[in-house]
Amino acid sequence: MTDRPLVALVYQRPGMPWMFEGARRAGVDVVLIHRPNPRPDEALPAQLPPAVVRTLPLDIFGDEDAALAAIEELHAERPLAALVTALDVAVPFTAKAARTLGLPGLSEETSFAVRDKREMRRRLEQAGLNTPAYVGLSGPEDWKLAADLVFPVVVKPAGGFTSLGVTRVDSAEELESTVKSVWEVCERYLGYGGSSAQFEGLVIEEYLDGAEYCIESLSYQGRVKIHTIGYKGCPEGPFFEEKVYRAPAPLSPEVERSIVEQITGAHAALGVTDGPTHSELRLRGDEAFLLEMGARVGASGASHHIVESVTGADFTGDTFRIAMGREPLGWDEPVRHQGTGAMYFVPVGGSGRITEIAGLSEAAADPRVDRIVQLLHPGDRILPYPEYSGYPGFVFSRHDSYEDAEQFHDALDESVVIHYE
């Protein structure tokens, strides 16, 4: 037996190490709850990740009742101190399981609001926060409800993740066919039309043409601390493949003030009082408009790299501390920037069966690179957008300046290439 707290970590990719490393720093044991039939990029390695003392296969989407019963049984054997997830679609289940056991966690209302973009938009608008004009659809036949929006618009799944199905539409004439196409993607990847679908529906909102930013924050007992604001590029569509993430982003005082106001206000509007948030927003002029806020550590835990590189904070460790009702480290100290963190998304650059991802071994030799995570390999198949095939991989690096990170990413654009059959 051990006196270390036991925490359930729900559906964490073993190949993304930051959550496991954070658990170890927080001094907890982890029971890793995983899919009964994991995808290749989620397969358990022969040697379990740091802090993991047990694994438990549960189908939290297909048989929620059985999964909750199994967690209650686990809790009876050795009490859990908390449940944590870095997977957006698992946030509602994780919150429900915590409530079932009487543990800290998101309320039912909040876990709904951070997952359903229609409810998120409604709450932000009700709170007087910046919100692009939008409509929510219950089915593809409702597409005409969006015909009066100012084009271009963006169609996105109400309960989607990453950029799955997110598509720009430039004219009303293209709207019906695009809505139908996005709905078909949701049927394949989100189970729309089936009994296990979560938050079935779409959001159509007016396109914002300014730069995109990503914000990593922690909240504890209602207080919000923004750790980093990072630049995510200025994607134009029609599909919104992520490419770069660099922090801290150079910002004018007006833009920074608007971002802070919108992020702080969104925490209150959505009811997120404790835990990490990963938020994305875009600008219209100097005004920030929230695209979405996830109540989790971003990018399967990889946002820790950005925060730790910039501030030195133990972002994933503090996620576990807050989940157990503990105060984060240095909570009363101001955030201080000490470096630049960068994350490069290996570009898809086409579709088909991968024969090689060139340039990663050369990138790994650069002393600025912390680590490279490759999720897709030769033999794997990438489908054309708007289908979802997952991220091919990431390059994580640290820099002395934002300009150096930008130049490094420009060089990777020339050297990192996926070759297809």
C-alpha positions as CSV (number, residue, x, y, z in Angstrom):
1,M,0.0,0.0,0.0
2,T,1.0,3.6,-0.5
3,D,0.0,6.9,1.1
4,R,0.0,8.7,-2.2
5,P,-3.4,9.9,-3.4
6,L,-4.9,7.9,-6.3
7,V,-6.3,9.9,-9.3
8,A,-8.1,8.5,-12.3
9,L,-6.9,9.9,-15.6
10,V,-9.5,9.4,-18.3
11,Y,-8.6,8.5,-21.9
12,Q,-5.1,10.0,-21.9
13,R,-2.9,9.2,-24.9
14,P,0.2,7.3,-23.5
15,G,2.3,9.0,-26.2
16,M,1.6,12.4,-24.9
17,P,3.6,12.4,-21.7
18,W,2.9,15.7,-20.0
19,M,-0.1,14.6,-17.9
20,F,1.7,11.6,-16.6
21,E,4.8,13.7,-15.7
22,G,2.6,16.3,-14.0
23,A,1.0,13.5,-11.9
24,R,4.4,12.3,-10.8
25,R,5.4,15.9,-9.8
26,A,2.2,16.3,-7.9
27,G,3.0,13.1,-5.9
28,V,0.0,11.0,-7.0
29,D,-0.6,7.5,-8.3
30,V,-2.6,7.2,-11.5
31,V,-5.1,4.7,-12.7
32,L,-5.3,5.1,-16.4
33,I,-8.9,4.7,-17.7
34,H,-8.6,3.8,-21.4
35,R,-10.8,2.6,-24.3
36,P,-11.4,-1.2,-24.4
37,N,-10.2,-1.2,-28.0
38,P,-7.8,1.7,-28.2
39,R,-6.8,3.3,-31.5
40,P,-3.2,2.7,-32.6
41,D,-2.2,6.2,-31.3
42,E,-3.7,5.3,-27.9
43,A,-2.3,1.8,-27.5
44,L,-0.8,1.1,-24.1
45,P,3.0,0.6,-24.2
46,A,4.8,-2.4,-22.7
47,Q,6.1,-0.1,-20.0
48,L,3.4,2.0,-18.4
49,P,3.9,5.8,-18.4
50,P,5.2,7.7,-15.2
51,A,2.9,7.5,-12.2
52,V,0.5,4.9,-13.6
53,V,0.0,2.0,-11.2
54,R,-3.0,0.5,-12.9
55,T,-5.0,0.5,-16.1
56,L,-8.8,0.1,-16.4
57,P,-10.5,-0.4,-19.8
58,L,-13.9,1.3,-19.8
59,D,-16.3,2.3,-22.5
60,I,-17.4,5.7,-21.2
61,F,-19.4,6.6,-24.3
62,G,-21.0,3.3,-25.3
63,D,-21.9,2.1,-21.7
64,E,-21.7,5.1,-19.3
65,D,-23.7,3.3,-16.6
66,A,-21.3,0.3,-16.5
67,A,-18.3,2.7,-16.6
68,L,-19.6,4.6,-13.6
69,A,-20.3,1.4,-11.7
70,A,-16.7,0.2,-12.4
71,I,-15.3,3.5,-11.1
72,E,-17.5,3.3,-7.9
73,E,-16.1,-0.2,-7.4
74,L,-12.5,1.1,-7.9
75,H,-13.2,3.9,-5.4
76,A,-14.4,1.3,-2.9
77,E,-11.2,-0.7,-3.2
78,R,-8.9,2.3,-2.9
79,P,-10.5,5.8,-2.6
80,L,-9.9,8.2,-5.5
81,A,-8.8,11.7,-4.7
82,A,-9.9,13.1,-8.0
83,L,-10.7,12.4,-11.7
84,V,-8.9,14.3,-14.4
85,T,-9.0,14.3,-18.2
86,A,-7.2,16.2,-21.0
87,L,-9.7,14.9,-23.6
88,D,-12.4,17.4,-24.5
89,V,-15.1,14.9,-25.3
90,A,-14.4,13.1,-22.0
91,V,-15.0,16.2,-19.9
92,P,-18.7,15.6,-19.2
93,F,-18.2,12.0,-18.2
94,T,-15.3,12.9,-15.9
95,A,-17.3,15.6,-14.2
96,K,-20.2,13.2,-13.8
97,A,-18.0,10.5,-12.3
98,A,-16.5,13.0,-9.8
99,R,-20.0,14.1,-8.7
100,T,-21.1,10.5,-8.3
101,L,-18.2,9.9,-5.9
102,G,-18.6,13.2,-4.1
103,L,-15.3,14.5,-5.4
104,P,-14.4,18.0,-6.6
105,G,-15.2,18.7,-10.3
106,L,-17.2,20.7,-12.8
107,S,-20.9,21.0,-12.3
108,E,-23.3,19.4,-14.7
109,E,-24.3,22.8,-16.1
110,T,-20.7,23.8,-16.6
111,S,-19.5,20.6,-18.2
112,F,-22.4,21.0,-20.7
113,A,-21.6,24.7,-21.4
114,V,-17.9,24.0,-22.2
115,R,-18.8,21.2,-24.6
116,D,-21.8,22.4,-26.5
117,K,-20.9,25.4,-28.6
118,R,-24.5,26.5,-28.9
119,E,-24.8,26.8,-25.1
120,M,-21.4,28.4,-24.9
121,R,-22.4,31.1,-27.4
122,R,-25.7,31.7,-25.6
123,R,-24.0,32.2,-22.2
124,L,-21.2,34.4,-23.6
125,E,-23.8,36.6,-25.4
126,Q,-26.0,36.7,-22.3
127,A,-23.0,37.9,-20.2
128,G,-22.4,40.8,-22.7
129,L,-19.1,39.3,-24.0
130,N,-18.0,39.6,-27.6
131,T,-19.8,37.0,-29.7
132,P,-20.0,36.7,-33.5
133,A,-23.5,36.6,-35.0
134,Y,-24.5,32.9,-35.0
135,V,-27.3,30.3,-35.2
136,G,-27.5,26.9,-33.7
137,L,-28.9,24.0,-35.8
138,S,-30.4,20.8,-34.5
139,G,-30.2,19.1,-37.9
140,P,-28.9,19.7,-41.5
141,E,-32.4,20.6,-42.6
142,D,-32.3,23.8,-40.5
143,W,-29.6,25.3,-42.7
144,K,-31.8,28.1,-43.9
145,L,-31.7,29.6,-40.4
146,A,-28.2,30.8,-41.2
147,A,-29.0,32.3,-44.6
148,D,-29.3,35.9,-43.2
149,L,-25.9,35.9,-41.5
150,V,-23.1,38.0,-43.1
151,F,-20.9,35.8,-45.2
152,P,-18.3,34.3,-45.0
153,V,-19.5,32.1,-42.2
154,V,-18.0,29.1,-40.4
155,V,-19.8,25.8,-39.9
156,K,-18.7,23.7,-37.0
157,P,-20.0,20.7,-34.9
158,A,-21.6,21.8,-31.7
159,G,-19.7,19.1,-29.8
160,G,-16.7,18.7,-31.9
161,F,-13.0,18.7,-31.1
162,T,-9.9,20.0,-32.8
163,S,-10.8,21.3,-36.2
164,L,-13.0,18.3,-37.1
165,G,-15.5,19.3,-39.7
166,V,-14.9,23.1,-39.3
167,T,-15.5,24.6,-42.7
168,R,-15.7,28.2,-44.1
169,V,-18.6,29.0,-46.4
170,D,-18.2,32.1,-48.6
171,S,-21.7,32.4,-50.0
172,A,-25.3,31.5,-49.2
173,E,-25.4,29.4,-52.3
174,E,-22.8,27.0,-50.8
175,L,-24.4,26.8,-47.4
176,E,-26.8,23.9,-47.8
177,S,-24.2,21.6,-49.4
178,T,-21.6,22.5,-46.8
179,V,-23.9,21.9,-43.9
180,K,-24.8,18.5,-45.3
181,S,-21.1,17.6,-45.8
182,V,-20.2,18.6,-42.2
183,W,-23.2,16.7,-40.8
184,E,-22.0,13.6,-42.7
185,V,-18.6,14.0,-41.1
186,C,-20.2,14.3,-37.7
187,E,-22.2,11.1,-38.4
188,R,-18.9,9.2,-39.0
189,Y,-16.8,10.7,-36.2
190,L,-19.2,11.9,-33.6
191,G,-22.0,9.4,-33.9
192,Y,-24.6,11.9,-35.0
193,G,-27.9,10.0,-35.5
194,G,-26.9,7.3,-33.1
195,S,-27.7,6.7,-29.4
196,S,-24.2,7.6,-28.2
197,A,-24.0,11.0,-29.9
198,Q,-23.1,13.9,-27.6
199,F,-24.4,17.4,-28.2
200,E,-25.8,16.6,-31.6
201,G,-26.0,19.8,-33.7
202,L,-24.1,22.5,-35.5
203,V,-23.1,26.1,-35.0
204,I,-22.9,28.5,-37.9
205,E,-21.2,31.8,-37.0
206,E,-19.8,34.8,-38.9
207,Y,-16.1,34.4,-39.9
208,L,-13.6,36.5,-37.9
209,D,-10.7,37.6,-40.1
210,G,-8.1,38.6,-37.5
211,A,-5.2,36.7,-35.9
212,E,-6.0,33.7,-33.7
213,Y,-4.6,33.3,-30.2
214,C,-4.6,30.5,-27.6
215,I,-4.8,31.2,-23.9
216,E,-3.7,28.8,-21.1
217,S,-5.2,29.6,-17.7
218,L,-5.8,28.1,-14.3
219,S,-8.6,28.9,-12.0
220,Y,-8.8,28.2,-8.3
221,Q,-11.7,29.0,-6.0
222,G,-13.1,31.4,-8.6
223,R,-9.9,33.3,-9.3
224,V,-8.5,33.2,-12.8
225,K,-4.8,33.4,-13.6
226,I,-3.8,33.7,-17.2
227,H,-0.4,32.0,-17.7
228,T,0.2,32.5,-21.5
229,I,-1.3,34.1,-24.6
230,G,0.1,32.4,-27.7
231,Y,-0.1,33.2,-31.4
232,K,-1.8,30.5,-33.6
233,G,-1.6,32.1,-37.0
234,C,-4.3,33.6,-39.1
235,P,-6.1,30.6,-40.8
236,E,-8.4,31.6,-43.6
237,G,-10.0,28.2,-44.4
238,P,-11.9,26.6,-46.0
239,F,-10.5,24.1,-43.5
240,F,-8.7,25.1,-40.4
241,E,-5.6,23.0,-40.0
242,E,-3.5,24.0,-37.0
243,K,0.1,24.9,-37.9
244,V,2.0,26.9,-35.3
245,Y,1.7,27.9,-31.6
246,R,4.2,30.4,-30.1
247,A,4.0,32.2,-26.8
248,P,4.2,34.8,-25.4
249,A,2.7,36.5,-28.4
250,P,3.6,40.1,-29.1
251,L,0.4,42.1,-28.4
252,S,-0.6,45.7,-28.3
253,P,-1.9,46.9,-24.9
254,E,-5.4,47.2,-26.4
255,V,-5.5,43.7,-27.7
256,E,-4.1,42.2,-24.5
257,R,-6.6,44.1,-22.4
258,S,-9.5,42.7,-24.6
259,I,-8.2,39.2,-24.4
260,V,-7.9,39.3,-20.6
261,E,-11.4,40.8,-20.3
262,Q,-12.9,38.1,-22.6
263,I,-11.2,35.2,-21.0
264,T,-11.9,36.3,-17.4
265,G,-15.5,37.0,-18.3
266,A,-15.9,33.6,-20.1
267,H,-14.8,31.7,-16.9
268,A,-17.6,33.4,-15.0
269,A,-20.2,33.0,-17.7
270,L,-19.5,29.3,-18.2
271,G,-19.0,28.6,-14.4
272,V,-15.4,27.4,-14.6
273,T,-14.1,28.2,-11.1
274,D,-11.4,25.5,-10.6
275,G,-9.0,23.8,-13.0
276,P,-7.2,24.4,-16.3
277,T,-8.7,26.0,-19.4
278,H,-7.5,26.0,-22.9
279,S,-9.2,28.8,-24.9
280,E,-9.0,29.9,-28.5
281,L,-10.1,33.3,-29.8
282,R,-9.8,35.5,-32.8
283,L,-9.6,39.3,-33.3
284,R,-11.8,41.7,-35.1
285,G,-9.8,44.9,-35.1
286,D,-8.5,45.2,-31.6
287,E,-11.4,43.3,-30.1
288,A,-11.1,39.6,-29.0
289,F,-13.9,37.1,-29.7
290,L,-13.8,33.8,-27.9
291,L,-14.1,30.8,-30.3
292,E,-14.2,28.2,-27.6
293,M,-13.0,27.4,-24.0
294,G,-12.1,23.9,-23.0
295,A,-12.1,22.9,-19.3
296,R,-8.9,20.9,-19.6
297,V,-5.2,21.1,-20.4
298,G,-4.9,21.6,-24.1
299,A,-3.5,19.3,-26.8
300,S,-3.7,16.1,-24.7
301,G,-1.5,17.9,-22.1
302,A,1.0,19.4,-24.5
303,S,0.0,23.0,-23.5
304,H,2.1,22.3,-20.4
305,H,5.2,22.7,-22.6
306,I,4.1,26.2,-23.6
307,V,3.3,27.3,-20.1
308,E,6.4,25.8,-18.5
309,S,8.7,27.2,-21.2
310,V,7.3,30.7,-20.8
311,T,6.7,30.9,-17.1
312,G,8.3,28.0,-15.4
313,A,4.9,27.0,-13.8
314,D,4.0,23.3,-13.3
315,F,0.8,23.5,-15.3
316,T,-0.1,19.8,-15.4
317,G,1.1,19.3,-11.8
318,D,-1.2,22.1,-10.7
319,T,-4.0,20.6,-12.7
320,F,-3.8,17.5,-10.4
321,R,-3.4,19.6,-7.3
322,I,-6.5,21.7,-8.1
323,A,-8.5,18.5,-8.9
324,M,-7.7,17.3,-5.4
325,G,-8.8,20.6,-3.9
326,R,-5.3,21.8,-3.2
327,E,-3.9,25.3,-4.0
328,P,-1.6,25.5,-7.0
329,L,2.1,26.2,-6.4
330,G,2.9,29.9,-6.2
331,W,-0.7,30.8,-6.6
332,D,-0.3,34.2,-4.9
333,E,2.8,35.1,-7.1
334,P,2.4,37.1,-10.3
335,V,3.0,35.3,-13.6
336,R,6.5,36.2,-14.9
337,H,7.7,35.4,-18.4
338,Q,11.2,33.9,-18.7
339,G,11.4,32.5,-22.2
340,T,9.5,31.5,-25.4
341,G,7.7,28.2,-26.0
342,A,6.8,26.9,-29.4
343,M,4.8,24.0,-30.8
344,Y,4.9,23.1,-34.5
345,F,2.2,21.0,-36.0
346,V,3.5,18.7,-38.7
347,P,1.5,19.8,-41.8
348,V,-0.7,17.3,-43.6
349,G,0.1,18.7,-47.0
350,G,-2.2,16.3,-48.9
351,S,-3.9,13.0,-48.4
352,G,-3.2,9.3,-48.9
353,R,-1.1,6.6,-47.4
354,I,2.1,7.9,-45.8
355,T,5.4,6.6,-47.0
356,E,7.7,9.0,-45.0
357,I,7.6,12.0,-42.8
358,A,10.8,13.8,-43.8
359,G,12.7,16.3,-41.7
360,L,11.9,15.2,-38.1
361,S,15.2,13.5,-37.4
362,E,17.0,16.6,-38.5
363,A,14.7,18.8,-36.3
364,A,15.4,16.5,-33.3
365,A,19.1,17.3,-33.6
366,D,18.4,21.1,-33.0
367,P,19.4,22.0,-29.4
368,R,16.3,24.2,-29.2
369,V,14.0,21.1,-29.6
370,D,12.7,19.6,-26.4
371,R,11.0,16.6,-27.9
372,I,9.2,15.4,-31.0
373,V,6.0,13.4,-30.8
374,Q,5.0,11.5,-33.9
375,L,1.5,10.1,-33.9
376,L,1.2,8.9,-37.5
377,H,3.7,6.8,-39.3
378,P,4.5,5.2,-42.7
379,G,1.5,3.0,-43.7
380,D,-1.0,5.2,-41.9
381,R,-3.6,6.9,-44.1
382,I,-4.6,10.5,-44.1
383,L,-8.0,11.3,-45.5
384,P,-8.7,14.6,-47.3
385,Y,-10.4,17.4,-45.4
386,P,-13.0,17.8,-43.9
387,E,-12.4,14.2,-42.8
388,Y,-10.4,13.7,-39.6
389,S,-7.3,11.6,-39.5
390,G,-5.6,13.0,-36.4
391,Y,-2.4,15.0,-36.0
392,P,0.7,13.5,-37.7
393,G,3.0,14.9,-35.1
394,F,4.5,17.9,-33.2
395,V,7.8,19.6,-32.7
396,F,8.2,21.2,-29.2
397,S,10.9,23.8,-28.8
398,R,12.2,26.6,-26.5
399,H,13.7,29.9,-27.7
400,D,15.3,33.0,-26.3
401,S,13.0,35.2,-28.3
402,Y,9.7,35.1,-30.2
403,E,11.5,36.1,-33.4
404,D,13.8,33.1,-33.1
405,A,10.8,30.8,-32.7
406,E,9.1,32.3,-35.7
407,Q,12.3,31.8,-37.8
408,F,12.5,28.2,-36.6
409,H,9.0,27.5,-37.6
410,D,9.6,29.1,-41.1
411,A,12.6,26.7,-41.5
412,L,10.4,23.7,-40.5
413,D,7.9,24.7,-43.1
414,E,10.7,24.1,-45.7
415,S,12.1,20.9,-44.2
416,V,9.3,18.9,-42.7
417,V,7.2,17.2,-45.3
418,I,4.9,14.2,-45.5
419,H,5.4,12.0,-48.5
420,Y,2.5,9.9,-49.8
421,E,2.2,6.9,-52.1
